[in-house]
Amino acid sequence: MNDNIEVKVFRFDPENDDRPRYETHEVPADEPKSVRTLLRYIRENHDPTLAFRDHICFKGTCSNCLINVNGKSARACSTRVDTGETVVLEPLSVHPVIKDLVVDRGVKVKTDEATFTIKEGTTIDIDREE
């Protein structure tokens, strides 16, 4: 039995990178781990520049940690990955990327005429080759 989890993480800093890339990390695991735990391990042991929303509501309801896990939207705090598995982590593709897995979901501003959503960042279309 493989006591690791292979984590492929989307990396992109629009201010410094010409194009996005994926980095692969092996995370030791003797039991299933949450995606948030995997990301924290990578940041603490491999790359302190990894950006992701590390806020946790302790209830799995706030959705601040939403990212794409294996191509589907999921909460990083409560989505589990089993030992021996490979997981691909990407930003939510409907929002502009600020850095790595952090996206700009926008700020709603109401005026007398309308409600606007203001966003910053770079929009990335992820086209998976299969």
Secondary structure as UniProt FT lines:
FT   STRAND          4..11
FT   TURN            14..16
FT   STRAND          21..28
FT   STRAND          33..34
FT   HELIX           35..45
FT   TURN            48..49
FT   TURN            64..65
FT   STRAND          66..69
FT   TURN            70..71
FT   STRAND          72..75
FT   TURN            76..78
FT   STRAND          80..81
FT   TURN            83..84
FT   STRAND          86..90
FT   TURN            93..94
FT   STRAND          97..99
FT   TURN            100..101
FT   STRAND          102..103
FT   STRAND          107..110
FT   STRAND          115..118
//
